[in-house]
Amino acid sequence: MSIKKVTKYVGSELKEARFAMRLTQAEVAEKVDADTNYYAKIERGEVVPSLTLLIAVADVLNIDYPTLLPKRTKK
């Protein structure tokens, strides 16, 4: 799977969890000390966040880390 597909998948998982918690992008960004625009780019799959930031966001959104990554498919 390409990095672009992975970042899109991660972003959609974060967005879904954020909606479920009824938080705005700004609220999540503030909780993890990130720029709101940067966080929005993460959700859109436009940037690859650091592992540290990804873990912080997952903690805020109560996401189990393994669920953030797509299942690997064999070719």
Backbone as XML, in Angstrom:
<?xml version="1.0"?>
<chain id="A" units="angstrom">
  <residue number="1" name="MET">
    <atom name="N" x="0.859" y="-1.180" z="0.000"/>
    <atom name="CA" x="0.000" y="0.000" z="0.000"/>
    <atom name="C" x="0.904" y="1.242" z="0.000"/>
  </residue>
  <residue number="2" name="SER">
    <atom name="N" x="0.549" y="2.200" z="-0.792"/>
    <atom name="CA" x="1.368" y="3.408" z="-0.900"/>
    <atom name="C" x="1.209" y="4.293" z="0.340"/>
  </residue>
  <residue number="3" name="ILE">
    <atom name="N" x="2.192" y="5.123" z="0.572"/>
    <atom name="CA" x="2.150" y="6.037" z="1.725"/>
    <atom name="C" x="0.968" y="6.987" z="1.614"/>
  </residue>
  <residue number="4" name="LYS">
    <atom name="N" x="0.625" y="7.375" z="0.396"/>
    <atom name="CA" x="-0.508" y="8.277" z="0.198"/>
    <atom name="C" x="-1.809" y="7.611" z="0.651"/>
  </residue>
  <residue number="5" name="LYS">
    <atom name="N" x="-1.983" y="6.338" z="0.326"/>
    <atom name="CA" x="-3.182" y="5.620" z="0.743"/>
    <atom name="C" x="-3.214" y="5.452" z="2.263"/>
  </residue>
  <residue number="6" name="VAL">
    <atom name="N" x="-2.042" y="5.208" z="2.845"/>
    <atom name="CA" x="-1.973" y="5.049" z="4.302"/>
    <atom name="C" x="-2.334" y="6.360" z="4.993"/>
  </residue>
  <residue number="7" name="THR">
    <atom name="N" x="-1.794" y="7.472" z="4.512"/>
    <atom name="CA" x="-2.094" y="8.754" z="5.154"/>
    <atom name="C" x="-3.572" y="9.111" z="4.996"/>
  </residue>
  <residue number="8" name="LYS">
    <atom name="N" x="-4.171" y="8.773" z="3.875"/>
    <atom name="CA" x="-5.614" y="9.006" z="3.685"/>
    <atom name="C" x="-6.417" y="8.154" z="4.666"/>
  </residue>
  <residue number="9" name="TYR">
    <atom name="N" x="-6.012" y="6.892" z="4.824"/>
    <atom name="CA" x="-6.698" y="5.988" z="5.742"/>
    <atom name="C" x="-6.603" y="6.505" z="7.178"/>
  </residue>
  <residue number="10" name="VAL">
    <atom name="N" x="-5.393" y="6.861" z="7.589"/>
    <atom name="CA" x="-5.187" y="7.371" z="8.951"/>
    <atom name="C" x="-6.034" y="8.618" z="9.182"/>
  </residue>
  <residue number="11" name="GLY">
    <atom name="N" x="-6.007" y="9.526" z="8.227"/>
    <atom name="CA" x="-6.793" y="10.748" z="8.342"/>
    <atom name="C" x="-8.272" y="10.482" z="8.484"/>
  </residue>
  <residue number="12" name="SER">
    <atom name="N" x="-8.789" y="9.540" z="7.706"/>
    <atom name="CA" x="-10.220" y="9.241" z="7.798"/>
    <atom name="C" x="-10.571" y="8.585" z="9.131"/>
  </residue>
  <residue number="13" name="GLU">
    <atom name="N" x="-9.669" y="7.760" z="9.657"/>
    <atom name="CA" x="-9.896" y="7.151" z="10.972"/>
    <atom name="C" x="-9.932" y="8.215" z="12.077"/>
  </residue>
  <residue number="14" name="LEU">
    <atom name="N" x="-9.019" y="9.181" z="11.994"/>
    <atom name="CA" x="-8.985" y="10.261" z="12.977"/>
    <atom name="C" x="-10.247" y="11.113" z="12.889"/>
  </residue>
  <residue number="15" name="LYS">
    <atom name="N" x="-10.648" y="11.421" z="11.683"/>
    <atom name="CA" x="-11.844" y="12.246" z="11.483"/>
    <atom name="C" x="-13.087" y="11.548" z="12.027"/>
  </residue>
  <residue number="16" name="GLU">
    <atom name="N" x="-13.211" y="10.269" z="11.737"/>
    <atom name="CA" x="-14.362" y="9.496" z="12.218"/>
    <atom name="C" x="-14.411" y="9.481" z="13.748"/>
  </residue>
  <residue number="17" name="ALA">
    <atom name="N" x="-13.271" y="9.263" z="14.375"/>
    <atom name="CA" x="-13.209" y="9.240" z="15.838"/>
    <atom name="C" x="-13.507" y="10.617" z="16.424"/>
  </residue>
  <residue number="18" name="ARG">
    <atom name="N" x="-13.004" y="11.650" z="15.759"/>
    <atom name="CA" x="-13.262" y="13.015" z="16.237"/>
    <atom name="C" x="-14.738" y="13.344" z="16.157"/>
  </residue>
  <residue number="19" name="PHE">
    <atom name="N" x="-15.382" y="12.981" z="15.058"/>
    <atom name="CA" x="-16.826" y="13.206" z="14.925"/>
    <atom name="C" x="-17.587" y="12.469" z="16.026"/>
  </residue>
  <residue number="20" name="ALA">
    <atom name="N" x="-17.183" y="11.229" z="16.294"/>
    <atom name="CA" x="-17.859" y="10.424" z="17.319"/>
    <atom name="C" x="-17.763" y="11.069" z="18.697"/>
  </residue>
  <residue number="21" name="MET">
    <atom name="N" x="-16.668" y="11.776" z="18.942"/>
    <atom name="CA" x="-16.482" y="12.449" z="20.227"/>
    <atom name="C" x="-17.024" y="13.874" z="20.214"/>
  </residue>
  <residue number="22" name="ARG">
    <atom name="N" x="-17.543" y="14.297" z="19.055"/>
    <atom name="CA" x="-18.105" y="15.634" z="18.889"/>
    <atom name="C" x="-17.111" y="16.742" z="19.222"/>
  </residue>
  <residue number="23" name="LEU">
    <atom name="N" x="-15.912" y="16.572" z="18.690"/>
    <atom name="CA" x="-14.857" y="17.564" z="18.868"/>
    <atom name="C" x="-14.592" y="18.250" z="17.531"/>
  </residue>
  <residue number="24" name="THR">
    <atom name="N" x="-14.135" y="19.476" z="17.593"/>
    <atom name="CA" x="-13.716" y="20.174" z="16.381"/>
    <atom name="C" x="-12.241" y="19.885" z="16.140"/>
  </residue>
  <residue number="25" name="GLN">
    <atom name="N" x="-11.794" y="20.184" z="14.930"/>
    <atom name="CA" x="-10.370" y="20.039" z="14.634"/>
    <atom name="C" x="-9.556" y="20.948" z="15.545"/>
  </residue>
  <residue number="26" name="ALA">
    <atom name="N" x="-10.067" y="22.135" z="15.795"/>
    <atom name="CA" x="-9.355" y="23.090" z="16.655"/>
    <atom name="C" x="-9.216" y="22.547" z="18.076"/>
  </residue>
  <residue number="27" name="GLU">
    <atom name="N" x="-10.244" y="21.894" z="18.572"/>
    <atom name="CA" x="-10.182" y="21.340" z="19.926"/>
    <atom name="C" x="-9.136" y="20.236" z="20.025"/>
  </residue>
  <residue number="28" name="VAL">
    <atom name="N" x="-9.119" y="19.357" z="19.031"/>
    <atom name="CA" x="-8.121" y="18.273" z="19.041"/>
    <atom name="C" x="-6.716" y="18.865" z="18.916"/>
  </residue>
  <residue number="29" name="ALA">
    <atom name="N" x="-6.556" y="19.793" z="17.996"/>
    <atom name="CA" x="-5.245" y="20.415" z="17.799"/>
    <atom name="C" x="-4.753" y="21.078" z="19.084"/>
  </residue>
  <residue number="30" name="GLU">
    <atom name="N" x="-5.643" y="21.763" z="19.773"/>
    <atom name="CA" x="-5.254" y="22.423" z="21.028"/>
    <atom name="C" x="-4.816" y="21.406" z="22.070"/>
  </residue>
  <residue number="31" name="LYS">
    <atom name="N" x="-5.532" y="20.296" z="22.160"/>
    <atom name="CA" x="-5.211" y="19.275" z="23.166"/>
    <atom name="C" x="-3.849" y="18.619" z="22.927"/>
  </residue>
  <residue number="32" name="VAL">
    <atom name="N" x="-3.417" y="18.593" z="21.663"/>
    <atom name="CA" x="-2.124" y="17.967" z="21.356"/>
    <atom name="C" x="-1.050" y="18.995" z="21.025"/>
  </residue>
  <residue number="33" name="ASP">
    <atom name="N" x="-1.374" y="20.257" z="21.264"/>
    <atom name="CA" x="-0.433" y="21.356" z="21.032"/>
    <atom name="C" x="0.064" y="21.386" z="19.585"/>
  </residue>
  <residue number="34" name="ALA">
    <atom name="N" x="-0.900" y="21.311" z="18.655"/>
    <atom name="CA" x="-0.575" y="21.372" z="17.228"/>
    <atom name="C" x="-1.337" y="22.527" z="16.589"/>
  </residue>
  <residue number="35" name="ASP">
    <atom name="N" x="-0.862" y="22.963" z="15.460"/>
    <atom name="CA" x="-1.544" y="23.994" z="14.697"/>
    <atom name="C" x="-2.817" y="23.401" z="14.083"/>
  </residue>
  <residue number="36" name="THR">
    <atom name="N" x="-3.914" y="24.139" z="14.145"/>
    <atom name="CA" x="-5.195" y="23.655" z="13.624"/>
    <atom name="C" x="-5.111" y="23.335" z="12.137"/>
  </residue>
  <residue number="37" name="ASN">
    <atom name="N" x="-4.459" y="24.179" z="11.376"/>
    <atom name="CA" x="-4.338" y="23.932" z="9.937"/>
    <atom name="C" x="-3.530" y="22.666" z="9.653"/>
  </residue>
  <residue number="38" name="TYR">
    <atom name="N" x="-2.498" y="22.442" z="10.441"/>
    <atom name="CA" x="-1.700" y="21.233" z="10.268"/>
    <atom name="C" x="-2.533" y="20.003" z="10.599"/>
  </residue>
  <residue number="39" name="TYR">
    <atom name="N" x="-3.296" y="20.087" z="11.700"/>
    <atom name="CA" x="-4.145" y="18.952" z="12.060"/>
    <atom name="C" x="-5.167" y="18.665" z="10.958"/>
  </residue>
  <residue number="40" name="ALA">
    <atom name="N" x="-5.733" y="19.692" z="10.370"/>
    <atom name="CA" x="-6.697" y="19.512" z="9.273"/>
    <atom name="C" x="-6.038" y="18.787" z="8.102"/>
  </residue>
  <residue number="41" name="LYS">
    <atom name="N" x="-4.779" y="19.108" z="7.823"/>
    <atom name="CA" x="-4.056" y="18.436" z="6.740"/>
    <atom name="C" x="-3.839" y="16.958" z="7.064"/>
  </residue>
  <residue number="42" name="ILE">
    <atom name="N" x="-3.631" y="16.647" z="8.338"/>
    <atom name="CA" x="-3.493" y="15.243" z="8.745"/>
    <atom name="C" x="-4.781" y="14.497" z="8.430"/>
  </residue>
  <residue number="43" name="GLU">
    <atom name="N" x="-5.919" y="15.064" z="8.812"/>
    <atom name="CA" x="-7.205" y="14.411" z="8.556"/>
    <atom name="C" x="-7.474" y="14.256" z="7.059"/>
  </residue>
  <residue number="44" name="ARG">
    <atom name="N" x="-6.992" y="15.177" z="6.266"/>
    <atom name="CA" x="-7.193" y="15.093" z="4.816"/>
    <atom name="C" x="-6.164" y="14.173" z="4.147"/>
  </residue>
  <residue number="45" name="GLY">
    <atom name="N" x="-5.205" y="13.690" z="4.911"/>
    <atom name="CA" x="-4.186" y="12.809" z="4.363"/>
    <atom name="C" x="-3.148" y="13.520" z="3.531"/>
  </residue>
  <residue number="46" name="GLU">
    <atom name="N" x="-2.956" y="14.790" z="3.790"/>
    <atom name="CA" x="-2.009" y="15.592" z="3.009"/>
    <atom name="C" x="-0.606" y="15.612" z="3.587"/>
  </residue>
  <residue number="47" name="VAL">
    <atom name="N" x="-0.469" y="15.278" z="4.868"/>
    <atom name="CA" x="0.844" y="15.260" z="5.515"/>
    <atom name="C" x="0.984" y="13.987" z="6.338"/>
  </residue>
  <residue number="48" name="VAL">
    <atom name="N" x="2.225" y="13.632" z="6.611"/>
    <atom name="CA" x="2.518" y="12.480" z="7.457"/>
    <atom name="C" x="2.944" y="13.024" z="8.822"/>
  </residue>
  <residue number="49" name="PRO">
    <atom name="N" x="2.117" y="12.831" z="9.845"/>
    <atom name="CA" x="2.473" y="13.362" z="11.158"/>
    <atom name="C" x="3.584" y="12.543" z="11.801"/>
  </residue>
  <residue number="50" name="SER">
    <atom name="N" x="4.256" y="13.146" z="12.753"/>
    <atom name="CA" x="5.264" y="12.393" z="13.506"/>
    <atom name="C" x="4.545" y="11.319" z="14.331"/>
  </residue>
  <residue number="51" name="LEU">
    <atom name="N" x="5.286" y="10.306" z="14.679"/>
    <atom name="CA" x="4.718" y="9.235" z="15.499"/>
    <atom name="C" x="4.265" y="9.788" z="16.848"/>
  </residue>
  <residue number="52" name="THR">
    <atom name="N" x="5.034" y="10.703" z="17.400"/>
    <atom name="CA" x="4.690" y="11.316" z="18.680"/>
    <atom name="C" x="3.349" y="12.035" z="18.600"/>
  </residue>
  <residue number="53" name="LEU">
    <atom name="N" x="3.150" y="12.806" z="17.542"/>
    <atom name="CA" x="1.880" y="13.525" z="17.379"/>
    <atom name="C" x="0.734" y="12.554" z="17.127"/>
  </residue>
  <residue number="54" name="LEU">
    <atom name="N" x="0.967" y="11.540" z="16.324"/>
    <atom name="CA" x="-0.068" y="10.560" z="16.027"/>
    <atom name="C" x="-0.519" y="9.837" z="17.298"/>
  </residue>
  <residue number="55" name="ILE">
    <atom name="N" x="0.418" y="9.491" z="18.155"/>
    <atom name="CA" x="0.078" y="8.837" z="19.424"/>
    <atom name="C" x="-0.709" y="9.785" z="20.318"/>
  </residue>
  <residue number="56" name="ALA">
    <atom name="N" x="-0.309" y="11.051" z="20.370"/>
    <atom name="CA" x="-1.025" y="12.035" z="21.190"/>
    <atom name="C" x="-2.465" y="12.198" z="20.707"/>
  </residue>
  <residue number="57" name="VAL">
    <atom name="N" x="-2.652" y="12.281" z="19.404"/>
    <atom name="CA" x="-4.004" y="12.420" z="18.842"/>
    <atom name="C" x="-4.820" y="11.164" z="19.142"/>
  </residue>
  <residue number="58" name="ALA">
    <atom name="N" x="-4.230" y="10.004" z="18.953"/>
    <atom name="CA" x="-4.933" y="8.750" z="19.239"/>
    <atom name="C" x="-5.366" y="8.698" z="20.701"/>
  </residue>
  <residue number="59" name="ASP">
    <atom name="N" x="-4.514" y="9.154" z="21.595"/>
    <atom name="CA" x="-4.873" y="9.177" z="23.015"/>
    <atom name="C" x="-6.050" y="10.117" z="23.272"/>
  </residue>
  <residue number="60" name="VAL">
    <atom name="N" x="-6.040" y="11.284" z="22.667"/>
    <atom name="CA" x="-7.130" y="12.251" z="22.839"/>
    <atom name="C" x="-8.441" y="11.673" z="22.317"/>
  </residue>
  <residue number="61" name="LEU">
    <atom name="N" x="-8.357" y="10.948" z="21.205"/>
    <atom name="CA" x="-9.561" y="10.422" z="20.566"/>
    <atom name="C" x="-9.912" y="8.999" z="21.001"/>
  </residue>
  <residue number="62" name="ASN">
    <atom name="N" x="-9.171" y="8.485" z="21.984"/>
    <atom name="CA" x="-9.405" y="7.136" z="22.509"/>
    <atom name="C" x="-9.359" y="6.065" z="21.422"/>
  </residue>
  <residue number="63" name="ILE">
    <atom name="N" x="-8.352" y="6.153" z="20.577"/>
    <atom name="CA" x="-8.165" y="5.189" z="19.497"/>
    <atom name="C" x="-7.045" y="4.236" z="19.883"/>
  </residue>
  <residue number="64" name="ASP">
    <atom name="N" x="-7.276" y="2.936" z="19.701"/>
    <atom name="CA" x="-6.206" y="1.961" z="19.882"/>
    <atom name="C" x="-5.230" y="2.124" z="18.724"/>
  </residue>
  <residue number="65" name="TYR">
    <atom name="N" x="-3.955" y="2.204" z="19.029"/>
    <atom name="CA" x="-2.946" y="2.473" z="18.002"/>
    <atom name="C" x="-3.032" y="1.536" z="16.796"/>
  </residue>
  <residue number="66" name="PRO">
    <atom name="N" x="-3.168" y="0.231" z="17.001"/>
    <atom name="CA" x="-3.195" y="-0.661" z="15.830"/>
    <atom name="C" x="-4.343" y="-0.387" z="14.850"/>
  </residue>
  <residue number="67" name="THR">
    <atom name="N" x="-5.437" y="0.157" z="15.339"/>
    <atom name="CA" x="-6.567" y="0.415" z="14.441"/>
    <atom name="C" x="-6.307" y="1.605" z="13.520"/>
  </residue>
  <residue number="68" name="LEU">
    <atom name="N" x="-5.274" y="2.372" z="13.796"/>
    <atom name="CA" x="-4.953" y="3.512" z="12.944"/>
    <atom name="C" x="-4.311" y="3.105" z="11.627"/>
  </residue>
  <residue number="69" name="LEU">
    <atom name="N" x="-3.770" y="1.916" z="11.581"/>
    <atom name="CA" x="-3.094" y="1.486" z="10.358"/>
    <atom name="C" x="-3.957" y="0.477" z="9.611"/>
  </residue>
  <residue number="70" name="PRO">
    <atom name="N" x="-3.986" y="0.601" z="8.293"/>
    <atom name="CA" x="-4.798" y="-0.338" z="7.511"/>
    <atom name="C" x="-4.202" y="-1.743" z="7.567"/>
  </residue>
  <residue number="71" name="LYS">
    <atom name="N" x="-5.047" y="-2.719" z="7.389"/>
    <atom name="CA" x="-4.579" y="-4.108" z="7.345"/>
    <atom name="C" x="-3.729" y="-4.293" z="6.104"/>
  </residue>
  <residue number="72" name="ARG">
    <atom name="N" x="-2.651" y="-4.985" z="6.277"/>
    <atom name="CA" x="-1.755" y="-5.237" z="5.155"/>
    <atom name="C" x="-2.331" y="-6.361" z="4.300"/>
  </residue>
  <residue number="73" name="THR">
    <atom name="N" x="-2.385" y="-6.137" z="3.015"/>
    <atom name="CA" x="-2.881" y="-7.174" z="2.107"/>
    <atom name="C" x="-1.716" y="-7.755" z="1.344"/>
  </residue>
  <residue number="74" name="LYS">
    <atom name="N" x="-1.759" y="-9.062" z="1.159"/>
    <atom name="CA" x="-0.695" y="-9.728" z="0.429"/>
    <atom name="C" x="-0.930" y="-9.582" z="-1.060"/>
  </residue>
  <residue number="75" name="LYS">
    <atom name="N" x="0.162" y="-9.446" z="-1.790"/>
    <atom name="CA" x="0.052" y="-9.325" z="-3.245"/>
    <atom name="C" x="0.237" y="-10.650" z="-3.910"/>
  </residue>
</chain>
